Amino acid sequence: MIETKDIVIYKSERLTDTDNGGGKYSGQVIIDGQSNNLFNDVSELDRTLGDVSMRKVFPAVSTNDTDLLMGSTVFISETPKDPAVSALLFSTGSYTDERKSAQNRVESYLAKGGQIAGTPLDTLWQGMKQIQVCMFTTETESNVGDAIVLVSNEGKVNSHEQYVRILKVETRISKIVIELKEIEYKIATYSISDPLESDFVGLSAKSWYAGEKSTTIIRETLVADTGKYYSSTKATEKIQVGEFTVNVQDVFTQIIPSAQSETAIIDVNAAGEKVALVPGNDGVVTASYATYVAEAQNLYLGSSIMPSSVSFTLFNLQVNDIGGLLKTTSGTQVGTIDYQKGLIQWTSAAGTGSLNLNVSFKPASAPTQNTQSQSIKVTQANQGSNWTGVLVPPPAPGSVAVSFMVKGKFYELKDDGSGQLKAGATSIGSGSINYETGSWLLTTGELADVGSNILVLWCTPISTFVRSNLTLESPSFELQLGEAVAANSVMVKWKLEDVEKVATSNAQGKFTGDATGQINYATGVGRFIPNQLPQKGTVFTINYNSGYPLNQNLITTPSTDQELSFNVGTGNALQAGSIELKMELQDQLNQRWGELVLTDSKIDDTTGNLNDKLANTHGTINYITGAVVIKPFLEILVYQKTYQVFESWSK
């Protein structure tokens, strides 16, 4: 009889992660329930860098009789609680193989395929992350994302191979001269995922064209299911007897640790976006804050701040903003400031105590803008430590970022708002930026990689408009009564906080009382501005007497200086604020420009100005006689974008 206790797991010869780990059956039973009886604990280093640990074991039945085992199933009954750790079972089918062989089975999910177009050009040195191959112009290069294998000395004892994935492909046509004939061929440059582990010897272009055999060849890869892996996962729903569908958390698990992960990015502007600081106005404001100063305490100024514009006196010491650092005149740093948030953070050198702090600064707004960009290609001819250029349009303070690549890694310097480009460490590099001219200078700590780019990103203040000095009109309500109105007859009533408000029109068409404004009695069109803003949902009641407008058509000829003189009416006195003149204007080629509309604005009891909708005065009218003298013109506003090309000089 076979019982549960008779089912045991035997150790292999070596329970280690060395190449000779595993091996044959050892006859030693793995004690059930003992901690670390098979695997070691997960170290902090393994948790950070990743690790694959393999152990070879032999399941068996150990009894003193000859009872037959009718069948068995091996499974993982409980998975690790840590989601970063996974446990799997697989079999190589060998009773004697070692860990190196098992590792090859795991890594052989890609198998070598046929030889592809391209012969390694010259020698591909160890550590390179770019390889060049030559081929005929009619041949097709590999694509981005393809996995290829470099094979050196194939079939020999010293054979070596390396699998890599292509990240970037660049091609160009080159020429060589052989026996006085010019031959064209294609050079493909592949950026690969991993640096080369050893040297791979290729051929020169002439040797390749002559048909010589290369020591290194390139093959494509094929997906090969070299093993089946078994693990466990949890059910997401209760499983009933008789069901044909089972819902589980996941059908995939981790085998090989990877430093890469996929992150979906949506709703992102392809041009890139940054926050630019734009001055609210040209002046400096001073505000008082009751605050407590101490280390780790913050002070919020309530507005975004223009860089290098903050100053105040702290415990009788003058403090100024120097590129985001708040320093005294002696150079002691008492705090930092976040320009975008307007947030001051104190250091231990600031002291401790309560006080009223009078802070002077230039307020700013922080609009999000599409970034401008500029790049300079690094070649063998221009490789150096110093780089210069001109940004057009000029940048906004605090918005410039300059990036460069050294040994495959990007480094970035940012504008601190005072005109300096700084990185996390001075060894990375330094630089400066002139906000008025757009000129920039970068000094790199090490030479940038050939083939990479010096990349500059910035925002510009010219795409924003400073509106702080604009005059805001009071909120008004339009009147369109649809008919002529008798003078002095318009009355508007409404309620504000249960108090009745009244505005009436006078003889000149001006509103008085609880509102201002005006109305044209001839057209019944006007507007009024309440002295106090009405509440939402306020109902206005308008009472008026209908008027009887008089219409008159005139044909007149302008004088030599384009002045028109004519009389309105029949000689009787005219009502001020009731005059409207309409006329068609043409140019010297008799081309129609449009209709000009003038209304009167009373100067005194006798005279009024005739103005257009843009408040331009075209002439006068005499209310007593009706005499009109005008010099009409039509002003048309046209907005047009103008682009200007600048040359940018750089190293």
C-alpha positions in Angstrom: 0.0 0.0 0.0 1.3 3.4 -1.0 0.6 6.2 1.5 1.2 10.0 1.3 4.4 9.7 3.5 5.8 7.3 0.9 5.9 9.9 -1.8 9.3 11.7 -1.5 11.6 14.1 -3.4 15.2 13.2 -3.7 18.1 15.7 -4.2 20.3 15.8 -7.2 24.1 15.7 -6.7 24.5 19.5 -6.4 21.7 21.9 -5.3 23.5 25.0 -6.6 23.2 27.6 -9.3 26.7 26.9 -10.7 27.1 25.5 -14.2 27.6 22.0 -12.8 24.6 22.2 -10.5 22.1 19.3 -10.8 23.6 16.1 -12.1 22.6 12.6 -11.1 20.3 11.2 -8.5 21.9 11.4 -5.0 19.6 9.2 -2.9 19.1 12.0 -0.2 15.6 12.8 0.6 14.6 16.5 0.8 13.1 17.0 4.3 9.5 18.2 3.9 8.5 21.5 5.6 12.0 22.6 6.3 12.8 26.3 5.4 15.4 26.8 2.6 15.6 23.0 2.1 15.7 23.6 -1.7 16.1 27.3 -2.5 17.9 30.1 -0.7 16.1 33.2 0.5 15.6 36.0 -2.0 18.4 38.6 -1.3 18.0 42.3 -1.6 20.5 42.2 -4.5 18.4 39.6 -6.3 15.3 41.5 -5.7 16.9 44.6 -7.3 18.8 43.1 -10.2 16.7 39.9 -10.8 17.8 36.2 -10.6 17.0 32.8 -12.0 17.5 30.0 -9.5 17.3 26.3 -10.7 17.2 23.1 -8.7 17.1 19.6 -10.1 15.0 17.1 -8.0 13.8 13.5 -8.4 10.2 12.6 -7.3 9.8 9.0 -6.2 7.9 6.5 -4.2 9.7 4.9 -1.3 8.0 1.7 0.1 9.1 -1.7 1.4 6.7 -3.6 -0.9 6.0 -3.9 -4.6 2.7 -2.2 -4.8 2.2 -0.6 -8.2 1.9 3.2 -8.5 -1.0 3.7 -11.0 -0.1 7.3 -11.9 1.1 10.6 -10.4 0.7 14.4 -10.9 3.3 16.9 -9.9 2.1 20.5 -9.3 2.8 23.6 -7.3 0.2 23.8 -4.6 1.0 27.3 -3.4 2.6 30.1 -5.3 4.9 32.7 -3.7 3.1 35.6 -2.0 5.5 38.1 -3.4 4.3 39.0 -6.9 7.9 39.6 -8.0 8.8 35.9 -7.3 7.4 33.1 -9.5 7.8 29.3 -9.2 7.7 26.9 -12.2 8.3 23.3 -13.1 9.9 21.9 -16.3 11.7 18.8 -17.3 14.6 18.3 -19.7 14.0 14.5 -19.9 17.5 13.7 -18.7 18.5 12.0 -15.5 22.1 13.2 -15.7 22.2 16.7 -17.2 23.5 19.7 -15.3 22.3 23.2 -14.8 24.2 24.6 -17.9 22.2 22.2 -20.1 18.9 23.2 -18.5 19.8 26.9 -18.8 20.4 26.4 -22.5 17.0 24.8 -22.9 15.4 27.8 -21.2 17.3 30.3 -23.3 16.7 28.4 -26.6 13.3 29.8 -27.2 15.0 31.4 -30.2 16.8 29.0 -32.5 19.2 29.8 -35.3 17.5 30.1 -38.7 18.9 30.7 -42.2 21.7 33.1 -43.0 20.4 36.6 -43.8 21.7 39.4 -46.1 24.7 41.2 -44.7 28.3 40.5 -43.9 29.9 42.1 -40.8 32.1 45.0 -42.0 35.6 44.7 -40.7 35.8 43.8 -37.0 32.9 44.2 -34.5 34.6 44.9 -31.3 33.6 43.8 -27.8 31.3 46.3 -26.1 29.9 47.9 -29.3 26.2 48.5 -29.4 26.2 49.3 -33.1 27.2 47.0 -35.9 27.7 47.6 -39.6 27.0 45.1 -42.3 27.5 45.4 -46.1 25.3 43.9 -48.8 24.3 44.4 -52.4 22.0 47.3 -53.1 19.2 44.9 -54.2 19.3 43.0 -50.9 16.9 43.9 -48.0 18.3 44.9 -44.6 16.8 43.6 -41.4 13.9 45.5 -39.7 13.7 47.2 -36.3 12.6 44.6 -33.7 14.2 41.6 -35.5 16.2 39.2 -33.4 19.4 38.0 -35.0 22.3 35.8 -34.0 26.0 36.6 -34.7 27.9 33.3 -35.2 31.7 33.3 -35.2 33.7 30.3 -36.4 30.5 28.3 -36.9 31.0 24.5 -36.6 34.5 24.8 -35.0 35.7 24.2 -31.5 36.0 27.9 -30.8 32.6 28.7 -32.1 30.8 31.6 -30.4 27.4 33.1 -30.9 25.3 35.9 -29.5 21.6 36.7 -29.8 20.7 40.4 -30.1 17.6 42.4 -31.0 17.8 45.3 -33.5 16.6 48.6 -32.1 17.4 51.0 -34.9 18.3 50.7 -38.6 20.1 53.2 -40.8 21.2 52.5 -44.4 23.4 54.4 -46.9 24.9 53.7 -50.3 28.7 53.6 -50.5 31.1 53.1 -53.3 34.4 51.2 -53.8 36.7 51.1 -56.8 37.8 47.6 -58.0 39.9 47.2 -61.1 39.1 50.8 -62.1 35.4 50.1 -61.8 33.1 52.0 -59.4 31.0 49.6 -57.4 28.0 50.6 -55.3 27.0 48.6 -52.2 24.7 49.2 -49.2 25.9 49.6 -45.6 23.3 48.9 -42.9 24.0 50.2 -39.4 22.1 48.3 -36.7 21.7 49.6 -33.1 21.4 46.5 -31.0 19.9 45.8 -27.6 23.0 44.4 -25.8 26.7 45.2 -26.1 28.8 42.6 -27.9 30.3 40.0 -25.5 33.4 39.4 -27.6 35.0 40.4 -30.9 33.3 39.3 -34.1 35.7 39.3 -37.1 34.1 40.3 -40.5 35.5 41.3 -43.9 36.5 44.5 -45.6 34.3 45.8 -48.4 36.8 44.6 -51.1 37.2 41.2 -49.5 33.4 40.8 -49.3 32.9 41.8 -53.0 35.7 39.4 -53.9 33.6 36.6 -52.4 35.8 35.7 -49.5 34.2 33.7 -46.6 33.6 35.7 -43.4 34.6 34.4 -40.0 31.4 35.8 -38.7 28.0 35.3 -40.3 24.5 36.6 -39.3 21.5 34.3 -39.1 17.8 35.0 -38.5 16.1 33.5 -35.5 13.1 31.2 -35.2 10.8 30.8 -32.2 11.3 27.3 -30.8 9.2 25.8 -28.0 12.0 24.0 -26.3 10.1 23.3 -23.1 6.8 23.2 -21.3 6.5 25.1 -18.1 4.0 24.4 -15.3 2.8 26.6 -12.5 -0.3 27.5 -10.6 -2.6 30.5 -10.5 -5.6 31.5 -8.4 -9.2 31.3 -9.6 -11.1 34.6 -9.8 -14.5 33.0 -9.4 -15.9 30.0 -7.6 -15.6 26.8 -9.6 -18.7 24.6 -9.7 -18.8 20.9 -10.7 -19.7 20.5 -14.3 -18.5 23.8 -15.6 -16.5 24.0 -18.8 -14.9 27.4 -18.2 -12.6 28.4 -15.4 -11.6 32.0 -14.8 -8.2 32.6 -13.3 -6.0 35.6 -12.5 -3.4 35.0 -15.3 -2.2 32.3 -17.6 1.3 33.9 -17.9 4.2 34.0 -15.4 7.7 35.2 -15.2 10.7 33.0 -16.3 13.6 35.4 -17.1 13.8 38.7 -15.2 13.8 41.8 -17.4 14.7 45.4 -16.7 12.2 46.5 -19.4 8.5 46.9 -19.0 5.7 48.2 -21.2 3.8 51.4 -20.3 0.9 52.6 -22.3 1.0 56.3 -23.0 -2.2 58.1 -24.2 -3.3 61.7 -24.7 0.2 62.9 -25.0 1.2 65.7 -27.4 3.8 64.3 -29.8 5.6 67.7 -29.8 6.0 67.5 -26.0 4.7 70.0 -23.4 6.3 72.0 -20.6 5.2 74.6 -18.2 6.6 78.1 -19.0 6.8 81.0 -16.6 5.5 84.2 -18.1 5.4 87.5 -16.2 2.0 88.8 -15.2 3.2 92.4 -15.6 6.4 94.4 -15.6 6.0 95.5 -12.0 7.1 94.0 -8.7 4.6 93.5 -6.0 5.2 93.4 -2.2 3.0 91.2 0.0 3.1 90.7 3.8 2.9 87.2 5.3 2.5 86.2 8.9 4.5 83.1 9.1 6.6 80.8 11.3 10.2 80.2 10.1 11.9 76.9 10.9 13.6 74.1 9.2 11.2 72.0 7.1 8.5 74.7 7.3 7.0 76.1 4.1 5.6 79.5 3.0 3.2 79.6 0.1 3.2 83.0 -1.7 0.0 82.3 -3.5 1.2 82.9 -7.0 3.8 81.5 -9.5 7.0 83.6 -9.4 9.3 84.8 -12.1 12.8 83.4 -11.5 15.3 85.5 -9.6 12.7 88.2 -8.7 12.2 87.4 -5.0 13.7 89.5 -2.2 12.9 90.1 1.5 14.5 90.8 4.9 14.7 87.8 7.2 15.7 88.5 10.9 17.5 91.7 9.7 19.3 89.9 6.9 18.7 90.8 3.3 17.7 87.7 1.2 17.7 87.4 -2.6 16.7 84.7 -5.0 19.6 83.3 -7.0 18.5 80.6 -9.4 16.0 79.1 -7.0 18.2 79.4 -4.0 17.4 82.0 -1.3 20.7 83.4 -0.1 21.8 86.2 2.2 24.3 88.8 1.0 27.0 86.7 2.8 26.1 83.7 0.7 24.3 81.6 3.3 21.4 79.6 1.9 18.3 80.1 4.0 15.9 78.3 1.7 14.8 77.3 -1.8 11.8 78.4 -3.9 9.6 76.5 -6.3 8.8 79.1 -9.0 5.8 77.3 -10.4 4.1 76.7 -7.1 5.4 79.9 -5.4 6.5 77.7 -2.4 9.4 78.7 -0.1 11.1 75.9 1.9 13.4 77.0 4.8 16.7 75.4 5.7 18.2 75.2 9.2 20.3 78.3 8.4 17.1 80.4 8.2 16.7 80.5 12.0 13.5 80.0 14.0 10.7 82.4 15.0 7.4 84.0 14.1 7.4 87.3 12.1 5.6 89.3 9.4 7.6 88.8 6.2 7.4 91.4 3.5 8.2 89.6 0.3 8.8 91.5 -3.0 8.5 89.4 -6.2 7.3 89.6 -9.8 4.1 87.4 -10.2 3.9 85.0 -13.1 1.5 82.7 -14.8 2.5 79.1 -15.7 0.8 78.1 -19.0 1.5 74.7 -20.5 3.0 75.1 -24.0 4.2 72.8 -26.8 8.0 72.7 -26.5 10.3 74.0 -29.2 13.2 71.8 -30.1 16.7 72.0 -31.6 19.3 69.3 -32.2 22.9 69.2 -33.3 24.3 65.9 -34.7 27.5 64.7 -33.0 30.0 63.5 -35.6 33.7 62.7 -35.5 34.4 66.0 -37.1 32.6 68.2 -34.5 32.9 66.1 -31.4 34.0 68.2 -28.5 33.1 69.5 -25.0 31.7 72.9 -25.9 28.5 73.4 -27.8 26.8 76.7 -28.7 23.6 77.7 -30.6 20.8 80.3 -30.8 17.2 79.5 -29.9 14.6 81.1 -32.1 12.2 82.2 -30.8 13.9 83.2 -27.5 13.2 81.0 -24.5 11.1 81.7 -21.3 13.2 81.7 -18.1 13.3 78.3 -16.4 12.1 76.4 -19.5 15.3 75.3 -21.2 16.6 71.7 -21.0 19.7 70.4 -22.8 20.3 66.7 -23.1 23.3 64.7 -24.5 24.4 61.1 -24.5 27.6 59.6 -23.1 28.3 55.9 -23.5 24.7 55.2 -24.3 23.2 57.1 -21.3 21.4 60.4 -21.5 22.3 63.3 -19.2 20.3 66.5 -18.9 21.0 70.0 -17.7 18.1 72.4 -16.9 17.8 76.1 -16.8 17.5 77.4 -13.2 15.8 80.6 -14.2 18.9 82.8 -13.7 20.5 82.0 -17.0 22.5 79.0 -15.8 22.2 75.4 -17.1 22.7 73.0 -14.2 22.7 69.2 -13.7 22.4 67.1 -10.6 26.2 67.1 -10.4 28.8 69.6 -11.7 30.8 66.7 -13.2 28.0 66.2 -15.8 28.4 69.6 -17.2 27.4 73.3 -17.1 26.1 76.0 -19.4 24.3 79.3 -19.8 21.4 80.8 -21.6 20.6 84.4 -22.7 16.9 84.9 -22.5 17.0 88.0 -24.7 19.1 86.8 -27.6 18.5 83.0 -27.2 22.2 82.2 -27.3 23.2 79.1 -25.3 26.4 77.5 -24.3 26.9 73.9 -23.1 30.1 72.4 -21.7 29.8 68.6 -21.3 31.6 66.7 -18.6 32.7 64.1 -21.1 32.6 63.8 -24.9 29.1 63.1 -26.3 28.8 59.8 -28.3 29.4 60.1 -32.0 26.1 59.6 -33.8 24.0 61.0 -31.0 22.4 64.4 -30.8 22.7 67.5 -28.5 19.0 68.1 -27.9 17.6 71.4 -26.7 13.9 71.8 -25.6 12.4 75.1 -24.5 9.2 77.2 -24.3 8.8 80.7 -25.5 7.0 83.7 -24.0 6.0 85.2 -27.3 3.1 82.8 -27.7 1.4 84.4 -24.7 0.0 87.9 -24.2 0.3 90.0 -21.1 -3.2 91.3 -20.3 -2.6 92.8 -16.9 -2.5 96.4 -18.3 -5.7 96.0 -20.4 -8.7 98.0 -19.4 -11.7 95.8 -18.6 -15.1 97.0 -19.6 -17.8 96.7 -17.0 -20.4 94.0 -17.7 -23.2 95.4 -19.8 -26.6 94.3 -21.1 -27.5 94.9 -24.7 -30.9 96.5 -25.7 -32.6 95.8 -29.0 -36.1 97.2 -28.8 -36.7 96.6 -32.5 -38.2 100.1 -33.2 -37.6 103.8 -32.8 -38.0 105.1 -29.3 -39.3 108.5 -28.1 -36.7 110.6 -26.3 -36.6 110.5 -22.5 -39.0 107.6 -22.4 -36.9 104.5 -21.7 -37.1 103.1 -18.1 -35.4 99.9 -17.0 -36.3 98.3 -13.7 -34.9 95.2 -11.9 -34.4 94.0 -8.3 -31.2 93.5 -6.4 -31.5 91.8 -3.0 -35.2 92.7 -2.9 -34.5 96.4 -3.6 -35.9 97.9 -6.8 -33.4 99.5 -9.1 -34.3 102.0 -11.8 -32.4 103.5 -14.8 -33.9 106.1 -17.1 -32.7 107.7 -20.4 -32.3 111.5 -20.8 -32.6 113.7 -23.8 -29.2 112.8 -25.0 -29.9 109.0 -24.9 -27.8 108.5 -21.7 -28.9 106.3 -18.9 -28.9 107.8 -15.4 -29.9 106.4 -12.0 -28.8 102.9 -11.0 -27.1 102.3 -14.3 -25.1 104.0 -17.0 -25.0 103.5 -20.8 -26.8 104.9 -23.8 -29.4 104.2 -26.4 -29.9 105.3 -30.0 -33.5 106.6 -30.1 -33.6 106.2 -33.9 -32.8 102.5 -33.9 -33.8 101.4 -30.4 -30.4 99.8 -30.0 -28.3 100.5 -26.9 -26.8 99.0 -23.7 -26.8 99.8 -20.0 -24.3 99.0 -17.3 -25.8 98.5 -13.8 -23.8 100.2 -11.0 -24.0 96.9 -9.0 -23.8 93.5 -10.8 -27.2 91.8 -10.8 -27.7 88.4 -9.5 -28.1 85.3 -11.7 -31.6 85.0 -13.1 -32.5 88.7 -12.7 -35.4 89.9 -14.8 -35.2 93.3 -16.4 -38.4 95.2 -17.2 -38.2 97.9 -19.9 -40.8 100.5 -20.5 -40.7 103.0 -23.3 -42.8 105.1 -25.8 -42.5 104.2 -29.4 -41.0 106.9 -31.6 -41.5 107.7 -35.3 -38.1 107.8 -37.0 -37.6 109.9 -40.1 -35.6 108.5 -43.0 -33.8 110.6 -45.6 -31.9 109.6 -48.7 -29.3 111.9 -50.1 -26.9 111.9 -53.1 -24.0 114.2 -52.6 -20.5 114.7 -54.1 -17.4 115.0 -52.0 -15.1 117.9 -52.4 -11.5 117.7 -53.7 -10.3 116.8 -50.2 -12.9 114.1 -49.8 -15.2 116.1 -47.5 -18.9 115.8 -47.5 -21.3 118.6 -46.5 -25.1 118.2 -46.4 -28.1 118.8 -44.2 -30.2 116.3 -42.3 -33.9 116.9 -41.8 -36.2 119.8 -43.0 -34.6 122.5 -40.9 -36.1 121.7 -37.6 -34.0 121.0 -34.5 -32.8 117.4 -34.2 -32.9 115.1 -31.2 -29.4 114.5 -29.8 -28.6 110.8 -29.7 -31.0 109.8 -32.4 -28.9 110.3 -35.5 -27.6 107.4 -37.6 -25.9 107.8 -41.0 -25.2 105.0 -43.4 -23.1 105.3 -46.6 -21.3 103.1 -49.1 -17.6 103.7 -49.6 -15.6 103.0 -52.8 -11.9 103.4 -53.6 -10.4 105.3 -56.5 -11.0 102.3 -58.8 -14.7 102.4 -57.9 -14.3 99.1 -56.0 -16.8 98.7 -53.2 -15.1 98.6 -49.8 -18.2 98.3 -47.5 -20.8 100.2 -45.5 -19.9 102.9 -43.0 -22.3 103.5 -40.1 -22.0 106.7 -38.0 -23.9 107.7 -34.9 -23.9 111.0 -33.1 -22.4 111.7 -29.7 -23.5 114.9 -28.1 -20.8 117.5 -27.3 -23.1 120.3 -26.2 -26.7 121.5 -26.9 -25.7 122.6 -30.4 -23.0 120.2 -31.7 -22.3 116.5 -31.7 -19.6 114.2 -33.1 -20.3 111.5 -35.7 -18.4 108.3 -34.7 -18.0 104.8 -36.2 -18.1 101.6 -34.2 -14.4 101.8 -33.5 -14.9 105.3 -31.9 -13.2 107.1 -34.8 -14.6 110.6 -35.3 -15.5 111.4 -38.9 -17.1 114.8 -38.5 -19.8 116.9 -36.7 -23.5 117.6 -36.8 -25.3 120.8 -35.8 -28.5 119.8 -33.9 -30.1 123.2 -34.6 -29.7 123.4 -38.4 -29.0 119.7 -39.2 -25.8 120.7 -41.0 -23.3 117.7 -41.4 -19.6 118.0 -42.2 -17.7 114.7 -42.5 -14.6 113.3 -44.1 -15.6 109.5 -44.2 -13.1 106.7 -44.2 -13.4 103.0 -43.6 -11.0 101.3 -41.2 -10.6 97.5 -41.6 -8.6 95.4 -39.2 -6.8 92.4 -40.8 -4.6 90.1 -38.7 -1.8 88.3 -40.5 0.9 85.9 -39.3 4.4 86.9 -40.4 7.3 84.3 -40.3 10.9 85.3 -40.3 13.8 82.9 -40.9 16.9 83.1 -38.7 20.2 81.3 -39.1 21.4 79.3 -36.1 25.2 78.9 -35.7 26.6 76.1 -33.7 29.7 74.1 -33.3 
